[in-house]
Amino acid sequence: MNDLSPAPAQDAQAEAKRKVPPLPPLFRIGKRLRHRFSALIARSSTVGDTPVYDPRLFPWIAVLERRWPEIRAELDALLAHQDAIPPLADISPDHRRIAPPGKWRSFFLVGYGYRSEANCARCPRTAEAVAAIPGLNSAFFSILEPGAHIPRHRGVTKAILTAHLGLVVPVKREACRMQVDEERLTWDTGKMLVFDDTYFHEVWNDTDEQRVILLIQFRRPTGVLGRIVGGLFLAGVRRSRFVQDARSSLGSWEKAMQKLEREH
C-alpha cells in the first residue's frame, strides 16, 4: 500500500487544504434526523432494503450496459487530459475525510441534479445515456489510482441507491474490490453492480492499474411516503453549502480542462 502522507515540509499546507469545514446548523440537524428519515424510506421501499441489489430489478440497467463501449470511448478521450480531472477531495469538502490525496479523481456530468453542461458536451453519448435513468441524482466517472484505499464509510440517506458501471477494470480483479456490509464485490467491464451506500463500505485497489467506473446515484423506488420524505431530504442537501461549494470548485477545474484542451 502506498504511503499517502504528505512530505513533512508540506504537512501544514496540505492539512489546511484538506481541512473539512464545519457543518452548517441546518445540515447538522438533518444528519441527526437522517436515521429516522431512512427508516421511513426503507419501509416504503418497493425493492426491499438490502446492502446489495440484483441489477435486474432496474430495467434501465440493461439498456445502459449495452451502451458501455461508446461510454468507454468517451472516457478514453477524457483520460488524455487526466491531469485536468479533479481529485474528489477538491470538489467535495465532505469527502476529504476519506478521499486519499491525489488517488481518487471524479469527472462530473450531473451532481445532485445539477448538470455540468461543459462536461456533458464533452461526453454527449454518456450524457444522453444517463439522462434516461429514472430518478437520476448524480453521474460521474470515478477514477481510482493504483494502490488507493478508500476507508470504511457510509452515505447519509436511503433515498438514493448507487450503481457502478465497470469501464476500466484491473486484470487482477480480486485485488481491486469493494466490501459492502458483509459482501465482497468486484467489477466487471461493461457490467453494473448496485448497492445501498448507507451500509458501511470500503474500497481497495491493490493493483498497479487504474480502476474507472461510471458511478450513478438514483432515487430508490418507493411508495408515496418514501418519495415525499426522500425528496425533502435531497432537496435540503441540494441547496446545502456543501453542494454549492462543489459547484464552484467545478468551475475552477473547468478552466483547467479548457486550457489543456487548447494546448493539445
C-alpha positions as CSV (number, residue, x, y, z in Angstrom):
1,M,0.0,0.0,0.0
2,N,1.3,3.4,-0.9
3,D,2.1,6.0,1.8
4,L,-0.5,8.7,1.3
5,S,1.0,11.1,3.9
6,P,2.4,14.4,2.5
7,A,6.1,15.2,2.9
8,P,7.0,16.8,6.3
9,A,7.6,20.3,4.9
10,Q,4.2,20.3,3.2
11,D,2.2,19.0,6.2
12,A,0.7,22.3,7.3
13,Q,-0.2,23.4,3.8
14,A,-1.7,20.0,2.8
15,E,-3.6,19.8,6.1
16,A,-5.0,23.3,5.6
17,K,-6.1,22.4,2.0
18,R,-7.8,19.2,3.1
19,K,-9.4,20.6,6.3
20,V,-13.1,19.7,6.4
21,P,-15.3,22.8,7.0
22,P,-17.8,22.6,9.9
23,L,-21.3,21.5,9.0
24,P,-23.9,24.3,8.9
25,P,-26.5,24.1,11.7
26,L,-29.4,23.0,9.4
27,F,-27.3,20.3,7.9
28,R,-26.2,19.1,11.4
29,I,-29.9,18.8,12.4
30,G,-30.6,16.9,9.1
31,K,-27.7,14.5,9.8
32,R,-29.1,13.8,13.3
33,L,-32.5,13.0,11.9
34,R,-31.3,11.0,8.9
35,H,-31.8,7.6,10.6
36,R,-35.5,8.4,11.2
37,F,-35.9,9.6,7.6
38,S,-34.0,6.5,6.3
39,A,-36.2,4.2,8.4
40,L,-39.3,5.7,6.8
41,I,-37.9,5.4,3.3
42,A,-36.8,1.8,3.9
43,R,-40.3,0.8,5.0
44,S,-41.7,2.4,1.8
45,S,-39.1,0.8,-0.5
46,T,-40.6,-1.3,-3.3
47,V,-37.2,-3.1,-3.9
48,G,-36.5,-4.2,-0.3
49,D,-33.8,-3.0,2.0
50,T,-30.5,-4.9,1.5
51,P,-26.9,-4.0,1.1
52,V,-26.5,-5.2,-2.5
53,Y,-29.2,-5.5,-5.2
54,D,-29.7,-7.6,-8.3
55,P,-29.3,-5.2,-11.2
56,R,-32.2,-7.0,-12.9
57,L,-34.6,-5.2,-10.5
58,F,-33.9,-2.0,-12.5
59,P,-34.9,-2.3,-16.2
60,W,-32.8,0.8,-17.3
61,I,-29.6,-1.0,-16.3
62,A,-29.7,-3.5,-19.2
63,V,-30.1,-0.5,-21.6
64,L,-27.1,1.3,-20.1
65,E,-24.9,-1.8,-20.1
66,R,-25.5,-2.2,-23.9
67,R,-24.0,1.3,-24.3
68,W,-20.8,0.7,-22.4
69,P,-18.5,0.6,-25.5
70,E,-19.5,4.2,-26.5
71,I,-19.2,5.3,-22.9
72,R,-15.8,3.8,-22.7
73,A,-14.7,5.6,-25.9
74,E,-15.7,8.9,-24.4
75,L,-13.8,8.1,-21.2
76,D,-10.7,7.3,-23.2
77,A,-10.8,10.7,-24.8
78,L,-11.1,12.3,-21.3
79,L,-8.2,10.3,-19.9
80,A,-5.9,12.0,-22.5
81,H,-6.4,15.1,-20.3
82,Q,-6.4,13.3,-17.0
83,D,-4.4,16.0,-15.1
84,A,-7.3,18.3,-15.5
85,I,-9.8,15.9,-13.9
86,P,-10.0,17.0,-10.3
87,P,-9.4,14.9,-7.1
88,L,-12.8,14.3,-5.5
89,A,-11.5,15.9,-2.3
90,D,-11.0,19.2,-4.2
91,I,-14.6,19.1,-5.4
92,S,-16.5,17.8,-2.3
93,P,-15.3,19.0,1.1
94,D,-17.3,16.3,2.8
95,H,-15.2,13.6,1.1
96,R,-11.9,14.9,2.4
97,R,-12.1,12.6,5.4
98,I,-12.0,9.5,3.2
99,A,-10.5,10.5,-0.2
100,P,-6.8,9.5,-0.5
101,P,-4.9,12.6,-1.7
102,G,-4.4,12.5,-5.4
103,K,-5.7,8.9,-5.7
104,W,-9.4,9.4,-6.4
105,R,-10.5,11.7,-9.3
106,S,-14.0,12.4,-10.4
107,F,-15.4,13.9,-13.7
108,F,-18.9,15.0,-13.0
109,L,-21.7,15.0,-15.6
110,V,-24.5,15.5,-13.0
111,G,-24.2,16.2,-9.3
112,Y,-27.3,16.3,-7.1
113,G,-29.4,17.2,-10.1
114,Y,-27.1,19.9,-11.4
115,R,-25.8,19.3,-14.9
116,S,-22.3,20.3,-15.9
117,E,-23.1,21.5,-19.4
118,A,-19.5,21.7,-20.5
119,N,-18.7,18.1,-19.2
120,C,-21.9,16.8,-20.8
121,A,-20.9,18.4,-24.1
122,R,-17.5,16.5,-23.9
123,C,-19.3,13.2,-23.4
124,P,-22.6,13.6,-25.3
125,R,-23.4,9.9,-25.6
126,T,-22.8,9.2,-21.9
127,A,-24.8,12.3,-21.0
128,E,-27.7,11.1,-23.2
129,A,-27.5,7.6,-21.6
130,V,-27.6,8.8,-18.0
131,A,-30.3,11.3,-18.7
132,A,-32.7,8.4,-19.4
133,I,-32.1,6.9,-15.9
134,P,-35.3,7.3,-13.8
135,G,-34.7,9.5,-10.7
136,L,-31.1,10.3,-11.6
137,N,-29.4,12.2,-8.8
138,S,-25.7,12.1,-9.8
139,A,-23.5,10.6,-12.5
140,F,-19.7,10.9,-12.8
141,F,-16.6,9.0,-13.9
142,S,-14.8,7.8,-10.8
143,I,-11.0,7.1,-11.3
144,L,-9.2,5.2,-8.6
145,E,-5.4,5.1,-8.9
146,P,-3.1,2.1,-8.2
147,G,-2.6,1.5,-4.5
148,A,-5.6,3.6,-3.4
149,H,-7.7,2.7,-0.4
150,I,-11.0,4.4,0.5
151,P,-11.6,3.7,4.2
152,R,-14.8,2.3,5.7
153,H,-17.6,4.9,5.4
154,R,-21.3,5.2,4.6
155,G,-23.8,7.5,3.0
156,V,-26.4,9.6,4.7
157,T,-29.7,8.6,3.1
158,K,-31.7,5.6,1.8
159,A,-33.4,8.0,-0.6
160,I,-30.8,7.0,-3.2
161,L,-29.1,3.8,-4.4
162,T,-25.7,3.7,-6.0
163,A,-24.7,1.9,-9.2
164,H,-21.3,1.3,-10.7
165,L,-20.7,0.5,-14.4
166,G,-17.3,-1.1,-14.9
167,L,-15.2,0.6,-17.6
168,V,-11.5,0.1,-16.8
169,V,-11.0,-3.0,-14.6
170,P,-7.6,-4.2,-13.5
171,V,-6.5,-7.6,-14.7
172,K,-6.2,-8.8,-11.1
173,R,-9.8,-8.3,-10.3
174,E,-9.8,-9.8,-6.9
175,A,-7.1,-7.3,-5.8
176,C,-9.4,-4.4,-6.8
177,R,-12.5,-4.9,-4.7
178,M,-15.3,-3.3,-2.5
179,Q,-16.7,-4.6,0.7
180,V,-20.4,-3.6,1.3
181,D,-21.5,-4.7,4.8
182,E,-20.6,-8.5,4.7
183,E,-20.5,-8.8,0.9
184,R,-17.3,-8.5,-1.2
185,L,-17.8,-7.2,-4.7
186,T,-15.5,-6.9,-7.8
187,W,-16.2,-5.0,-11.0
188,D,-16.7,-6.5,-14.5
189,T,-16.1,-4.5,-17.7
190,G,-19.5,-3.4,-19.1
191,K,-21.5,-4.7,-16.1
192,M,-23.3,-2.9,-13.3
193,L,-23.5,-3.6,-9.7
194,V,-26.0,-1.8,-7.3
195,F,-25.8,-1.2,-3.6
196,D,-27.1,0.9,-0.8
197,D,-24.3,3.1,0.4
198,T,-25.9,3.7,3.8
199,Y,-24.3,0.3,4.7
200,F,-20.7,0.6,5.6
201,H,-18.4,0.1,2.6
202,E,-14.7,0.2,1.8
203,V,-12.7,0.0,-1.4
204,W,-9.2,-1.2,-2.2
205,N,-7.2,-1.1,-5.4
206,D,-4.2,-3.2,-4.6
207,T,-3.0,-3.4,-8.2
208,D,-0.7,-1.4,-10.4
209,E,-3.6,-0.4,-12.7
210,Q,-6.3,2.3,-12.7
211,R,-9.9,1.3,-11.9
212,V,-12.5,3.5,-13.6
213,I,-16.3,3.3,-13.3
214,L,-19.3,5.3,-14.2
215,L,-20.8,6.0,-10.8
216,I,-24.5,6.7,-10.7
217,Q,-26.8,7.6,-7.8
218,F,-30.5,7.3,-8.4
219,R,-33.7,7.6,-6.4
220,R,-34.7,4.4,-4.6
221,P,-38.1,3.2,-5.9
222,T,-40.6,3.7,-3.1
223,G,-44.2,4.3,-2.3
224,V,-45.7,7.8,-1.8
225,L,-44.4,8.3,1.7
226,G,-40.8,7.4,0.7
227,R,-40.9,9.7,-2.3
228,I,-42.1,12.6,-0.1
229,V,-39.6,12.1,2.7
230,G,-36.7,11.3,0.4
231,G,-37.5,14.2,-1.9
232,L,-37.5,16.7,1.1
233,F,-34.2,15.4,2.4
234,L,-32.5,15.5,-1.1
235,A,-33.9,19.0,-1.7
236,G,-32.2,20.2,1.5
237,V,-28.9,18.5,0.5
238,R,-29.1,20.0,-3.0
239,R,-29.3,23.5,-1.5
240,S,-26.7,23.0,1.1
241,R,-23.4,24.8,1.2
242,F,-21.5,21.6,0.5
243,V,-23.2,21.1,-2.8
244,Q,-23.0,24.7,-3.7
245,D,-19.3,24.9,-2.9
246,A,-18.7,21.8,-5.0
247,R,-20.4,23.5,-8.0
248,S,-18.0,26.5,-7.5
249,S,-15.0,24.2,-7.4
250,L,-16.1,22.5,-10.6
251,G,-16.0,25.9,-12.3
252,S,-12.3,26.3,-11.4
253,W,-11.4,22.9,-12.7
254,E,-13.4,23.6,-15.9
255,K,-10.9,26.4,-16.7
256,A,-8.0,24.0,-16.3
257,M,-9.6,21.5,-18.6
258,Q,-10.2,24.2,-21.3
259,K,-6.6,25.2,-21.0
260,L,-5.3,21.7,-21.5
261,E,-7.6,21.2,-24.5
262,R,-6.4,24.4,-26.1
263,E,-2.7,23.3,-25.6
264,H,-3.5,19.9,-27.4
